[in-house]
Structure formats: structure tokens, C-alpha cells
Amino acid sequence: MNDRLFFALWPDPDVQARLASLAAAYEGRRVATENLHLTLAFLGLTDTDRRACYERAAQTVPFVPFDLVLTEVQWQRRRGIAWMAARGVPAELTALVSALNDALRKCGFTPEARPFRAHVTLARKVRRGGRVEPDPIRWRVDRFWLVSSQLAPGGSRYTPERCWPTPA
């Protein structure tokens, strides 16, 4: 059986609610509040053996908790996507993405060629949107997650399945 998987930072409900309120400024398909996240590595369709390798790899990734401050909402009309981004990426996040990609390579994963951009997608298929000047959203990141994605007629449903470091 294959699962559609990705690694992500998963915000707490308060951060998700604040992000969702910003999506209201855009006419399009908003990401469901409970699905708002920051993707670290998209794995795609994954069989049981590869998933086990990815999980073992994640256990080897050093992790230091950090604060991520999302500061600006952007909209790309041509692609129809609105997102909230961090102006400055914490060194801990850069190190996490690099270490995760290195660990996943041992499982046959090929990381994205384009540079990592810390952002949370708010809406897709955006037809119209206003200029949004949000208050910064401070997000305390204390773990990263393996998330499964189920495609559904109303949009994907994401389920955080396992996290690292594991809670004590």
C-alpha cells in the first residue's frame, strides 16, 4: 500500500486560526484551517519499506526548538497562490531542512532543486485578493512531523502521523 507523505512543521491551533483569518482576504480555494502547515520535504507516494526508511532517517536528524516569525502575506496572481512567509529564516530551520534532506537521500529521496522558502500556503486558485498587512505571527516550533495526505473531492486532508523529537 502506498501513502502520500511529506515532512512538515505543524502549527498549534491558535497559529492555524491566525493564519486562516488572513486567507479570508483572498477569493479562491482556502486551505482548511486544520491543514495549514509548513512543508519541509514532499515525499509523494511512498510504499511501506520506503516509509520505514524515511522514519528511521528522521530519527537521526538533530533538532533544536526555535521561534519562526511569519511576517508577510504574498500573492502571486499568475500562479493563483497566496501564502504567508518569514522574512528571515532561523538558522535552526535552515539546519533542519538541510539535515532532513541529507538523511532522506539515504532512502533514495531527491530533494527539491530550488532553494527552500519558509512559507505557509493560505489559498490556491486565487482569482482576486487585497493587500494584507498582518501582525507578525510568532510560532514556537518544538518538533517536526511526518504527515499523510488523502486526496478528496473537497480538497486534500492531512493527518500528522508521527513527530520528532518524540514527546517525553
Backbone torsions as a table, in degrees:
resi	resn	phi	psi	omega
1	MET	NA	136.5	179.4
2	ASN	-104.6	138.1	174.6
3	ASP	-114.0	146.4	173.3
4	ARG	-91.0	115.7	-169.9
5	LEU	-127.8	157.1	169.9
6	PHE	-155.4	157.8	171.7
7	PHE	-96.9	142.0	-175.2
8	ALA	-153.1	162.9	164.2
9	LEU	-92.9	133.3	-175.4
10	TRP	-117.6	112.8	-177.3
11	PRO	-72.9	157.9	175.8
12	ASP	-72.4	165.5	-176.5
13	PRO	-56.0	-35.7	179.6
14	ASP	-63.9	-46.1	178.4
15	VAL	-64.8	-41.8	177.9
16	GLN	-59.8	-42.7	-180.0
17	ALA	-64.0	-41.0	179.0
18	ARG	-65.1	-39.9	177.4
19	LEU	-65.6	-42.9	-179.0
20	ALA	-61.9	-36.1	-179.8
21	SER	-64.1	-28.9	178.5
22	LEU	-73.3	-30.3	-178.9
23	ALA	-65.5	-21.7	-178.4
24	ALA	-62.0	-19.1	-179.8
25	ALA	-75.9	-5.1	-174.5
26	TYR	-118.1	135.8	177.1
27	GLU	-91.0	108.5	-177.9
28	GLY	171.7	-162.3	-179.7
29	ARG	-91.9	102.3	-179.2
30	ARG	-71.8	143.9	174.1
31	VAL	-70.6	132.9	178.8
32	ALA	-57.5	138.8	-177.2
33	THR	-49.1	-46.4	-176.7
34	GLU	-71.3	-8.0	178.9
35	ASN	-100.6	-5.7	-176.7
36	LEU	-66.0	130.4	-174.5
37	HIS	-162.1	174.3	174.4
38	LEU	-120.5	114.7	-177.9
39	THR	-74.5	131.7	175.1
40	LEU	-97.5	-43.2	-179.8
41	ALA	-155.7	124.1	177.4
42	PHE	-91.3	121.8	-175.2
43	LEU	-95.7	-26.3	-179.1
44	GLY	77.7	-160.8	180.0
45	LEU	-66.1	128.1	-170.8
46	THR	-134.7	127.5	176.6
47	ASP	-80.9	173.3	-174.4
48	THR	-60.2	-43.5	-179.0
49	ASP	-65.7	-43.7	-179.7
50	ARG	-66.7	-39.8	177.9
51	ARG	-59.8	-44.7	178.7
52	ALA	-59.9	-39.9	177.2
53	CYS	-64.2	-44.1	178.6
54	TYR	-60.6	-41.2	179.9
55	GLU	-66.9	-40.7	175.8
56	ARG	-63.1	-40.4	179.4
57	ALA	-62.2	-43.1	-178.8
58	ALA	-61.0	-33.2	179.5
59	GLN	-63.7	-22.5	-177.0
60	THR	-90.7	-6.8	-174.6
61	VAL	-79.9	121.7	176.6
62	PRO	-67.7	141.8	-177.9
63	PHE	-136.7	131.0	175.4
64	VAL	-123.2	121.9	178.7
65	PRO	-56.6	151.5	-178.0
66	PHE	-155.3	166.1	173.1
67	ASP	-100.8	131.3	174.4
68	LEU	-110.5	127.3	-179.8
69	VAL	-112.7	111.8	177.0
70	LEU	-87.9	127.1	-169.3
71	THR	-123.4	-22.4	-173.7
72	GLU	-139.4	138.8	175.7
73	VAL	-98.2	133.9	-179.1
74	GLN	-128.5	154.3	179.2
75	TRP	-139.6	128.8	177.1
76	GLN	-109.5	103.4	-174.9
77	ARG	-58.3	-44.2	-175.9
78	ARG	-60.1	-41.0	-179.6
79	ARG	-91.3	-14.0	178.0
80	GLY	70.3	35.4	-178.1
81	ILE	-124.7	136.0	173.1
82	ALA	-115.7	140.3	-178.6
83	TRP	-149.6	163.2	173.2
84	MET	-112.8	134.4	-174.1
85	ALA	-126.7	161.0	173.0
86	ALA	-94.2	128.3	177.7
87	ARG	-67.1	-42.7	177.4
88	GLY	-117.3	130.2	-179.4
89	VAL	-93.7	124.3	179.1
90	PRO	-59.9	144.2	179.0
91	ALA	-57.1	-34.2	179.7
92	GLU	-64.2	-34.9	178.2
93	LEU	-71.7	-43.7	177.2
94	THR	-58.9	-43.8	179.3
95	ALA	-65.0	-39.5	178.7
96	LEU	-61.4	-48.9	-178.8
97	VAL	-61.8	-43.8	-179.9
98	SER	-63.5	-47.7	-178.9
99	ALA	-65.6	-39.5	178.9
100	LEU	-63.5	-47.7	178.7
101	ASN	-59.6	-43.2	178.9
102	ASP	-61.2	-44.5	-179.8
103	ALA	-65.5	-39.9	-177.6
104	LEU	-71.0	-27.1	178.0
105	ARG	-56.1	-34.1	-179.6
106	LYS	-64.9	-14.9	178.3
107	CYS	-101.4	6.0	-179.2
108	GLY	91.6	7.6	179.7
109	PHE	-76.3	138.3	174.8
110	THR	-110.8	112.8	-179.7
111	PRO	-65.2	160.4	175.0
112	GLU	-55.2	141.4	178.1
113	ALA	-77.5	-31.5	-178.2
114	ARG	-76.9	154.5	-179.0
115	PRO	-63.9	147.9	178.0
116	PHE	-66.9	136.1	175.3
117	ARG	-127.0	121.8	-179.1
118	ALA	-76.4	107.8	-179.2
119	HIS	-154.7	159.5	175.2
120	VAL	-121.9	118.8	178.0
121	THR	-70.1	128.8	-179.2
122	LEU	-98.9	-38.0	-176.1
123	ALA	-155.6	151.0	177.1
124	ARG	-122.7	164.9	-179.7
125	LYS	52.6	41.4	-178.6
126	VAL	-75.1	125.3	178.9
127	ARG	-97.6	-29.4	-176.5
128	ARG	-154.2	147.8	177.6
129	GLY	-161.7	156.3	178.5
130	GLY	-99.3	172.7	176.1
131	ARG	-80.7	126.0	-177.0
132	VAL	-114.4	126.4	177.8
133	GLU	-114.1	83.0	-173.5
134	PRO	-80.0	156.7	165.8
135	ASP	-70.8	145.0	177.8
136	PRO	-58.1	144.4	176.6
137	ILE	-109.4	114.5	178.0
138	ARG	-91.6	126.2	-175.0
139	TRP	-125.2	117.1	177.1
140	ARG	-83.5	115.8	-178.0
141	VAL	-101.2	116.9	-178.2
142	ASP	-122.1	6.1	175.6
143	ARG	-170.4	167.9	172.1
144	PHE	-125.5	159.1	-168.1
145	TRP	-125.7	149.3	163.3
146	LEU	-94.4	126.8	-173.4
147	VAL	-124.4	138.0	173.4
148	SER	-99.9	152.3	-178.1
149	SER	-127.2	124.4	175.2
150	GLN	-111.0	124.8	178.1
151	LEU	-76.9	136.1	-179.7
152	ALA	-142.0	158.4	-178.6
153	PRO	-55.8	-35.8	-178.5
154	GLY	-86.9	3.7	-177.2
155	GLY	122.7	163.7	-178.0
156	SER	-66.4	152.2	173.6
157	ARG	-119.5	125.6	-176.9
158	TYR	-105.8	140.3	179.4
159	THR	-129.5	111.6	174.1
160	PRO	-65.8	124.6	-172.9
161	GLU	-105.8	-40.7	-176.5
162	ARG	-151.7	145.4	-178.1
163	CYS	-126.3	158.3	174.3
164	TRP	-134.4	141.6	-12.2
165	PRO	-65.2	153.5	-179.5
166	THR	-72.6	142.1	179.5
167	PRO	-59.5	145.2	-179.9
168	ALA	-74.6	NA	NA
